[in-house]
Amino acid sequence: MGPHAGFDPRRARWLLGKRVIVGLTYVASDGSTERQSQFCGVVVGADASVISLERAEGTRFTLPPATGAFRYARRGEYRLRATGEVIVDPDATASWVVEAPSR
């Protein structure tokens, strides 16, 4: 995953209950982008081991506990590229790069 700051307990407390748009970029071992995805979820858990989000359909998604990856979102409408879903006034955004292991 990306080189984000470590875990901050105060920021983790702030994240709880917040609606977050997450962007994921999957990168192959040669550095090329394989795919990208986005989703919106509510942070239901945030501690030094994992940050958990619950998506609208009820599924859970976990991220590393790098609270520095989360940024305040500006008010407005955000359209998810793949689905066209419009998210109005999310609380935060986070972007992650998932790198395939080197071979």
N, C-alpha and C positions, 0 to 999 in steps of 0.2 A: 504494500500500500504506500501511499504518498508520504513524503517527509514532513509530517505535521508535528506541531508542538505536542508535548506529552499531555498527561492528564492534569486538569485543574479542577479540584472539587467544587469551587464556587461556580465555575462555568457549567459544570455537570448539573448542579442544582438548578441553574437557570434553564438548562435545556429540557428538564423534565416537563412533559406536557406540551412542549412546543411542536408546531407543525413545521416540518423541514422538507425542503426539496433536495434530494440527493442525486448527484450526477456521477456516474461510473464510466471510466474509460478503461477498456481492457486492451493491454499492449502485449504483443507477441515477443518472444525472446530476441527477435531481430530488431525490436524497437518500433515496428509498424503497429498502427492501431487496428485491432481486430474488430471491435464494435464499441458502441456507446449505449448507455441506457440511463433513464431518469425515472424517479418515482417520488411520491410524496408520502410521508409517514409522520406519525406522532411519536416522540421520544417517550418510551415507557420505562426505560431503565438506563442509568448512566452511572457506572462506577469504574474503579481502576482496572477492571478486567475487560469490560465490553460496554458498548452503547447499543441499546436495543430500540428499534423502531417498529411500530405496528402500522401496517399498510391498510388502506381502506377496505380491502377484501378480507382483512383479518389475519393475514400472514405476518410473520415476524421476520425482520432482517437485522442482522447484527454487523456492527462496525467496530474497528479497534477503538480503544478509549482515548483517542487523540482529540480532545475537546477543542484544540486550536484550529481544527479543520472547519469548524462551524462559524459562519459569518452571519451577521444580522442581515435580513433581507429588506430591501426597500419595498415600501407599500406599492401595490399594483398587481397586475395580472401577469402570470408566468404560464406559458404554454409548453407542455411537455412534447418534445419533438416526435417521439415514436407514436404516442397515442392521441395527441391533439388536445388532451385534457387541459383545462385552464384552472390553475390554482390561484385564488385571490388572497392577497395579503398573507403569505406564509411568514412565519417568524424568523426563519433562518434558511441558509443554503449551505451545502457542503459538496465539495468535489473531491473525488478519489481516483487515483490511477492504480489499477490492478495489473501488476507485471507478472508475466509468465516466467517460471524459473528458467535460468540459463541451462543450456544443454551442453 
